[in-house]
């Protein structure tokens, strides 16, 4: 639209409202896309629906967007392959054989460390860390609520700080669709301003080191030390036996079957950026590099299993397809998010927000507001990814129109999404953390919330100070 008005706010507002009411991110994003194109077609709902469908399909015509969506599917294949290789079980056995974990504090530090170093994807982070650390927590009489908190606080907060995973690729795709000249550079610049993610990870580490047991967590720790694993009325999310990796019957468990593919993937990321940037890492293609990196990790896992005769080629293909199918929902969210970002740009949503707020809200208030609005959306819908899809197309163009650096606005949008997701009882990551720790879900939410609120307060203050310097 040549002269955007308040009408340009309707598509993201509809997406937010539908998400809160229905808790269905897919339908909410789809409704926002439909309304946006209906507006562009003169409020014709049928013409808008037709154009919305075409626009969603056209997302795949952009090579960068297509690579990001393909990456999401390949990461699912890699996750499934690692789970069936016996690498996780081998890693646990390696730690136990060297007696590296012989106290409650070391068990907690192991859970925190696993959450930090296994940053492929938030769900595999909590599942792997939970399956490895849970028996150790039970052995040393440390509460499962604390395990759930530690793995939850080092899943999404760590993933959002790393560009070479599904989270990074997802946000790079959104930024690219918004017309950002160098999405990877912008994303990297925003990392240092992601105050919530950094505060959450560091607070979890401080909890391990100094035993910061607050409120409900202190009571859970006292209960566990007395020999009571869970509260009498507690209902564990899942039987822990289901979460234990099934050993590969063809080969013994070996730690390197998990470690080597992850190392290959991590090292391939900067190498790919160097190659695609013609010798300049900052000029490299983020979408191409993350795809190359995860394909390299998958190839390494396949080579290892084939060399050890741990799986046939047919079994590897079937496992990969099954894993890719498991992440189809995330790929669909990404597709719809990119389409919503496209229509928001065409409507001039960000430009209108910037024009209205310019001179009314100073940056010292605007950045904390972006953070809190993102947090409210994520808490209500239980999806940080859906929140990113709604907020980035508003915050990034607004920063551009106000001639302010975009990185702080990107960081506020992402940090708020993580804070709300971390605090929400309907968040998939929060639920899976309860499952991985085999604890009662409501008990996990109650014990984690005080820590999330402290990190959230740190973020609000941080963004206010940052805003004052712009």
C-alpha positions as CSV (number, residue, x, y, z in Angstrom):
1,X,0.0,0.0,0.0
2,X,1.4,3.4,-1.0
3,X,0.0,5.1,2.2
4,X,-0.5,2.5,4.9
5,X,-3.2,3.2,7.5
6,X,-4.5,1.5,10.6
7,X,-6.0,-1.2,8.4
8,X,-2.5,-2.6,7.8
9,X,-2.6,-3.7,11.5
10,X,-5.6,-6.0,11.0
11,X,-3.8,-9.1,9.6
12,X,-1.3,-9.4,12.5
13,X,-4.0,-8.5,15.0
14,X,-6.3,-11.2,13.6
15,X,-3.4,-13.7,13.8
16,X,-2.8,-12.7,17.5
17,X,-6.5,-12.9,18.4
18,X,-7.1,-16.2,16.7
19,X,-4.0,-17.7,18.3
20,X,-5.1,-16.6,21.8
21,X,-8.7,-17.8,21.3
22,X,-8.0,-21.0,19.4
23,X,-4.4,-21.8,20.4
24,X,-4.0,-23.0,16.8
25,X,-1.0,-21.2,15.3
26,X,-1.5,-22.7,11.8
27,X,-5.1,-21.4,11.5
28,X,-4.1,-18.1,13.0
29,X,-1.3,-17.4,10.6
30,X,-3.5,-18.6,7.7
31,X,-6.3,-16.3,8.8
32,X,-3.9,-13.3,8.9
33,X,-2.6,-14.1,5.4
34,X,-6.1,-14.4,4.1
35,X,-7.3,-11.1,5.6
36,X,-4.1,-9.3,4.4
37,X,-4.6,-10.3,0.8
38,X,-8.4,-9.7,1.0
39,X,-7.6,-6.1,1.9
40,X,-5.2,-5.8,-1.0
41,X,-7.9,-7.2,-3.3
42,X,-10.4,-4.5,-2.2
43,X,-11.9,-6.5,0.7
44,X,-12.9,-9.3,-1.6
45,X,-12.7,-12.5,0.5
46,X,-12.7,-14.9,-2.4
47,X,-10.1,-13.0,-4.4
48,X,-8.1,-12.7,-1.1
49,X,-8.3,-16.4,-0.5
50,X,-7.1,-17.2,-4.0
51,X,-4.2,-14.8,-3.7
52,X,-3.3,-16.0,-0.2
53,X,-3.0,-19.5,-1.5
54,X,-0.8,-18.4,-4.4
55,X,1.4,-16.3,-2.2
56,X,1.9,-19.2,0.2
57,X,3.0,-21.4,-2.7
58,X,5.2,-18.6,-4.1
59,X,7.2,-18.6,-0.8
60,X,8.9,-21.8,-2.2
61,X,9.9,-19.9,-5.4
62,X,12.4,-18.0,-3.4
63,X,15.6,-20.1,-3.2
64,X,16.5,-18.8,0.3
65,X,13.1,-19.6,1.7
66,X,13.0,-23.0,0.1
67,X,16.4,-23.9,1.6
68,X,15.3,-22.9,5.1
69,X,12.2,-25.1,4.8
70,X,14.2,-28.0,3.4
71,X,16.7,-27.5,6.3
72,X,13.8,-28.0,8.8
73,X,13.0,-31.4,7.2
74,X,16.7,-32.5,7.1
75,X,17.2,-31.6,10.8
76,X,14.3,-33.9,11.6
77,X,16.1,-36.7,9.6
78,X,19.3,-36.0,11.6
79,X,17.6,-36.1,14.9
80,X,15.9,-39.4,14.1
81,X,19.2,-40.9,12.9
82,X,21.1,-39.8,16.1
83,X,18.3,-41.3,18.3
84,X,18.6,-44.7,16.6
85,X,22.4,-44.8,16.4
86,X,23.0,-45.6,20.1
87,X,25.2,-42.5,20.5
88,X,23.3,-41.1,23.4
89,X,23.5,-44.3,25.4
90,X,27.2,-44.6,24.6
91,X,27.7,-41.0,25.8
92,X,26.1,-41.8,29.1
93,X,28.1,-44.9,29.6
94,X,31.3,-43.0,28.8
95,X,30.6,-40.5,31.6
96,X,29.7,-43.2,34.1
97,X,32.8,-45.3,33.4
98,X,35.0,-42.3,34.3
99,X,33.1,-41.3,37.4
100,X,32.8,-37.7,36.2
101,X,29.5,-37.3,37.9
102,X,29.6,-38.2,41.6
103,X,27.6,-35.5,43.3
104,X,24.3,-33.7,43.1
105,X,26.0,-30.5,41.9
106,X,27.9,-32.3,39.1
107,X,24.7,-34.0,38.0
108,X,23.0,-30.6,37.7
109,X,26.0,-29.1,35.9
110,X,25.8,-32.0,33.4
111,X,22.2,-31.3,32.7
112,X,23.0,-27.6,32.2
113,X,26.0,-28.4,30.0
114,X,24.2,-30.8,27.8
115,X,21.5,-28.2,27.2
116,X,24.2,-25.8,26.1
117,X,26.2,-28.0,23.8
118,X,23.3,-29.9,22.2
119,X,21.8,-26.9,20.3
120,X,20.5,-28.7,17.2
121,X,16.9,-28.2,18.1
122,X,15.1,-27.4,21.3
123,X,13.1,-30.6,21.6
124,X,16.1,-32.9,21.0
125,X,18.0,-30.7,23.5
126,X,15.5,-31.4,26.3
127,X,15.0,-35.1,25.4
128,X,18.7,-35.9,25.2
129,X,19.6,-33.9,28.3
130,X,16.6,-35.4,30.2
131,X,17.3,-39.0,29.3
132,X,21.0,-38.6,30.2
133,X,20.6,-36.7,33.5
134,X,17.4,-38.1,34.9
135,X,18.9,-41.3,36.4
136,X,21.7,-39.3,37.9
137,X,19.3,-36.8,39.5
138,X,17.3,-39.7,41.0
139,X,20.5,-41.3,42.3
140,X,21.7,-38.1,44.0
141,X,18.3,-37.1,45.3
142,X,17.9,-34.0,43.3
143,X,14.3,-33.0,42.3
144,X,13.0,-33.8,38.8
145,X,11.5,-30.3,38.9
146,X,15.0,-28.9,38.9
147,X,16.0,-31.1,36.1
148,X,13.0,-29.9,34.1
149,X,13.9,-26.3,34.9
150,X,17.6,-26.7,33.8
151,X,16.9,-28.4,30.5
152,X,14.0,-26.0,29.7
153,X,16.3,-23.0,30.5
154,X,19.0,-24.3,28.2
155,X,16.8,-25.3,25.2
156,X,15.0,-22.4,23.5
157,X,17.3,-19.8,25.2
158,X,20.4,-21.4,23.8
159,X,18.8,-22.3,20.4
160,X,17.9,-18.6,19.8
161,X,21.5,-17.6,20.4
162,X,22.9,-19.9,17.7
163,X,22.4,-19.2,14.0
164,X,23.3,-22.7,12.8
165,X,20.1,-24.6,13.8
166,X,16.4,-24.7,13.0
167,X,15.8,-21.6,15.0
168,X,18.4,-19.6,13.3
169,X,17.3,-20.7,9.9
170,X,13.7,-19.9,10.7
171,X,14.4,-16.4,11.7
172,X,16.9,-15.8,8.9
173,X,14.1,-16.8,6.5
174,X,11.7,-14.3,8.1
175,X,14.3,-11.5,8.0
176,X,15.1,-12.3,4.4
177,X,11.4,-12.1,3.4
178,X,11.3,-8.6,5.0
179,X,13.9,-7.4,2.5
180,X,16.8,-7.2,5.0
181,X,20.0,-6.8,3.0
182,X,22.1,-9.1,5.1
183,X,19.9,-11.3,7.4
184,X,22.8,-13.2,8.9
185,X,24.7,-10.1,9.9
186,X,21.5,-8.6,11.5
187,X,20.8,-11.8,13.3
188,X,24.4,-12.0,14.7
189,X,24.2,-8.4,15.8
190,X,21.0,-9.0,17.6
191,X,22.4,-11.9,19.7
192,X,24.4,-9.6,22.0
193,X,21.1,-7.8,22.8
194,X,19.1,-10.9,23.6
195,X,19.0,-10.1,27.3
196,X,16.4,-12.6,28.3
197,X,18.1,-15.6,26.7
198,X,21.4,-14.8,28.2
199,X,19.9,-14.1,31.6
200,X,17.9,-17.3,31.6
201,X,21.0,-19.4,30.8
202,X,23.3,-17.7,33.3
203,X,20.6,-17.8,36.0
204,X,20.3,-21.6,35.5
205,X,24.1,-21.9,35.9
206,X,24.0,-19.7,39.0
207,X,21.3,-22.0,40.4
208,X,23.6,-25.0,39.9
209,X,26.7,-23.3,41.4
210,X,25.1,-21.6,44.4
211,X,22.0,-23.7,44.9
212,X,19.5,-20.8,44.3
213,X,16.4,-22.7,45.2
214,X,13.5,-20.3,45.1
215,X,10.0,-20.8,46.6
216,X,8.4,-23.9,45.1
217,X,11.8,-25.2,44.0
218,X,13.1,-25.2,47.5
219,X,10.2,-27.3,48.7
220,X,10.7,-29.7,45.8
221,X,14.3,-30.1,46.7
222,X,13.5,-30.8,50.4
223,X,10.9,-33.3,49.4
224,X,13.3,-35.2,47.2
225,X,16.1,-35.2,49.7
226,X,13.7,-36.8,52.2
227,X,13.2,-39.7,49.7
228,X,10.0,-38.7,48.1
229,X,10.5,-38.6,44.3
230,X,7.3,-36.7,43.4
231,X,4.5,-35.0,45.3
232,X,1.7,-37.5,46.3
233,X,-0.8,-36.0,43.9
234,X,1.7,-35.5,41.1
235,X,1.1,-37.1,37.7
236,X,4.3,-37.5,35.6
237,X,3.8,-36.4,32.0
238,X,5.1,-39.8,30.7
239,X,6.7,-43.0,31.9
240,X,10.5,-42.4,31.9
241,X,11.0,-45.8,30.3
242,X,9.5,-44.5,27.1
243,X,12.1,-41.7,27.0
244,X,15.1,-44.0,27.3
245,X,16.8,-44.5,24.0
246,X,16.3,-48.0,22.6
247,X,19.8,-49.6,22.1
248,X,20.8,-50.5,18.6
249,X,20.9,-54.3,18.6
250,X,23.4,-54.5,15.7
251,X,26.2,-52.4,17.4
252,X,27.2,-51.5,21.0
253,X,26.4,-48.0,22.2
254,X,29.2,-45.6,21.2
255,X,29.5,-42.0,22.2
256,X,31.1,-40.9,18.9
257,X,28.0,-41.9,17.0
258,X,26.4,-38.8,18.6
259,X,29.4,-36.6,19.0
260,X,31.0,-36.8,15.5
261,X,27.9,-35.8,13.5
262,X,27.2,-32.8,15.8
263,X,30.9,-31.7,15.5
264,X,30.8,-32.1,11.7
265,X,27.6,-30.0,11.5
266,X,29.1,-27.3,13.8
267,X,32.3,-27.0,11.9
268,X,30.6,-27.1,8.5
269,X,28.6,-24.0,9.3
270,X,31.5,-21.5,9.3
271,X,33.1,-23.3,6.4
272,X,30.0,-22.9,4.4
273,X,29.7,-19.3,5.2
274,X,33.3,-18.8,4.1
275,X,32.7,-20.6,0.8
276,X,29.3,-18.9,0.0
277,X,30.8,-15.5,1.0
278,X,33.8,-15.8,-1.2
279,X,36.1,-15.7,1.7
280,X,34.0,-13.4,3.9
281,X,32.1,-15.1,6.7
282,X,29.8,-12.2,7.2
283,X,28.8,-12.1,3.5
284,X,28.0,-15.8,3.4
285,X,24.5,-17.2,2.7
286,X,22.9,-18.2,6.0
287,X,20.2,-20.3,4.4
288,X,22.6,-22.2,2.2
289,X,25.2,-22.7,5.0
290,X,22.7,-24.1,7.5
291,X,21.4,-26.5,4.9
292,X,25.0,-27.6,4.0
293,X,25.9,-28.0,7.6
294,X,23.0,-30.2,8.6
295,X,23.3,-32.3,5.4
296,X,27.0,-32.8,6.3
297,X,26.0,-33.9,9.8
298,X,23.5,-36.4,8.4
299,X,26.0,-37.7,6.0
300,X,28.5,-38.3,8.8
301,X,25.9,-40.1,10.8
302,X,25.1,-42.3,7.8
303,X,28.8,-43.1,7.1
304,X,29.4,-44.1,10.7
305,X,26.4,-46.4,10.9
306,X,27.2,-48.0,7.5
307,X,30.9,-48.5,8.4
308,X,29.9,-50.2,11.6
309,X,27.1,-52.2,9.9
310,X,24.7,-50.7,12.4
311,X,22.1,-50.1,9.8
312,X,21.4,-50.8,6.1
313,X,21.0,-48.1,3.6
314,X,17.3,-48.9,3.4
315,X,16.9,-48.6,7.2
316,X,18.7,-45.2,7.1
317,X,16.4,-43.9,4.4
318,X,13.3,-45.0,6.3
319,X,14.6,-43.5,9.5
320,X,15.5,-40.2,7.8
321,X,12.0,-40.0,6.2
322,X,10.3,-40.7,9.5
323,X,12.4,-38.0,11.2
324,X,11.7,-35.5,8.4
325,X,8.0,-36.2,8.7
326,X,8.1,-35.4,12.4
327,X,9.2,-31.8,11.7
328,X,6.6,-31.2,8.9
329,X,4.5,-29.1,11.4
330,X,7.5,-26.8,12.0
331,X,8.0,-26.5,8.2
332,X,4.4,-25.5,7.8
333,X,4.6,-22.9,10.5
334,X,7.7,-21.5,8.6
335,X,5.9,-21.4,5.3
336,X,2.9,-19.6,6.7
337,X,5.2,-17.2,8.7
338,X,7.1,-16.2,5.6
339,X,3.8,-15.6,3.7
340,X,2.4,-13.5,6.6
341,X,5.7,-11.5,6.6
342,X,5.3,-10.9,2.8
343,X,1.7,-9.5,3.1
344,X,2.7,-7.4,6.1
345,X,5.5,-5.8,4.0
346,X,3.1,-5.2,1.1
347,X,0.5,-3.6,3.4
348,X,3.2,-1.4,5.1
349,X,2.4,-2.6,8.6
350,X,5.8,-1.8,10.0
351,X,5.9,1.6,8.3
352,X,2.5,2.6,9.8
353,X,3.5,1.5,13.3
354,X,6.7,3.5,13.0
355,X,4.9,6.6,11.8
356,X,2.4,6.5,14.6
357,X,4.9,5.9,17.4
358,X,7.6,8.2,16.1
359,X,7.8,11.1,18.5
360,X,5.2,9.5,20.9
361,X,7.1,6.6,22.3
362,X,10.9,7.2,22.9
363,X,13.2,4.2,22.2
364,X,13.7,3.9,26.0
365,X,10.0,2.8,26.2
366,X,9.6,1.3,22.7
367,X,12.1,-1.6,23.1
368,X,10.7,-2.8,26.5
369,X,7.2,-2.6,24.9
370,X,8.2,-4.7,22.0
371,X,9.7,-7.3,24.4
372,X,6.5,-7.3,26.6
373,X,4.1,-7.5,23.7
374,X,6.1,-10.5,22.3
375,X,6.1,-12.1,25.7
376,X,2.3,-11.7,26.0
377,X,1.7,-13.2,22.6
378,X,4.0,-16.2,23.2
379,X,2.6,-16.8,26.7
380,X,-1.0,-16.8,25.3
381,X,-0.4,-19.0,22.3
382,X,2.5,-21.2,23.7
383,X,4.6,-20.7,20.5
384,X,7.7,-18.6,20.2
385,X,7.9,-19.4,16.5
386,X,4.4,-18.1,15.9
387,X,5.3,-15.0,17.9
388,X,8.4,-14.4,15.8
389,X,6.2,-14.6,12.7
390,X,3.9,-11.9,14.0
391,X,6.3,-9.5,15.7
392,X,9.3,-9.4,13.3
393,X,7.3,-8.1,10.3
394,X,6.1,-5.3,12.6
395,X,9.3,-4.4,14.6
396,X,11.9,-4.6,11.8
397,X,10.2,-2.2,9.3
398,X,9.3,0.1,12.2
399,X,12.9,0.4,13.2
400,X,13.9,1.1,9.6
401,X,11.4,3.9,9.1
402,X,12.5,5.5,12.4
403,X,16.1,5.3,11.2
404,X,17.1,3.3,14.2
405,X,19.3,0.2,14.3
406,X,17.3,-2.9,13.6
407,X,19.3,-5.4,15.8
408,X,17.8,-4.2,19.1
409,X,14.3,-4.5,17.8
410,X,15.0,-8.0,16.4
411,X,16.5,-8.9,19.8
412,X,13.5,-7.5,21.7
413,X,11.1,-9.5,19.5
414,X,13.0,-12.7,19.8
415,X,13.7,-12.3,23.6
416,X,10.1,-11.6,24.3
417,X,9.0,-14.7,22.4
418,X,11.4,-16.9,24.4
419,X,10.3,-15.3,27.7
420,X,6.6,-15.9,27.0
421,X,7.2,-19.4,25.7
422,X,9.4,-20.2,28.7
423,X,6.7,-19.1,31.1
424,X,3.7,-20.6,29.3
425,X,2.1,-23.8,30.5
426,X,0.9,-24.5,27.0
427,X,4.3,-24.2,25.4
428,X,5.5,-27.3,23.6
429,X,9.0,-26.9,24.9
430,X,7.7,-26.5,28.5
431,X,5.5,-29.6,28.1
432,X,8.3,-31.7,26.5
433,X,10.7,-30.6,29.4
434,X,8.2,-32.0,31.9
435,X,8.0,-35.2,29.8
436,X,11.8,-35.5,29.6
437,X,12.2,-35.1,33.3
438,X,9.2,-37.4,33.9
439,X,7.7,-34.9,36.4
440,X,4.3,-33.3,36.9
441,X,3.8,-30.6,34.3
442,X,2.1,-28.1,36.7
443,X,4.8,-28.6,39.2
444,X,7.4,-27.8,36.6
445,X,5.6,-24.6,35.6
446,X,5.3,-23.5,39.2
447,X,8.9,-24.1,40.1
448,X,10.3,-22.5,36.9
449,X,8.2,-19.4,36.9
450,X,10.1,-17.4,39.6
451,X,13.3,-17.9,37.6
452,X,11.7,-16.9,34.4
453,X,10.3,-13.7,36.0
454,X,13.7,-12.7,37.3
455,X,15.3,-13.2,33.9
456,X,12.3,-11.3,32.4
457,X,12.9,-8.3,34.7
458,X,16.6,-8.3,33.8
459,X,15.6,-8.1,30.1
460,X,13.1,-5.3,30.6
461,X,15.8,-3.2,32.4
462,X,18.3,-4.1,29.8
463,X,16.1,-3.1,26.9
464,X,15.2,0.2,28.6
465,X,18.9,1.1,29.1
466,X,19.7,0.0,25.5
467,X,16.8,2.2,24.2
468,X,18.1,5.2,26.1
469,X,21.4,4.9,24.2
470,X,19.8,4.8,20.7
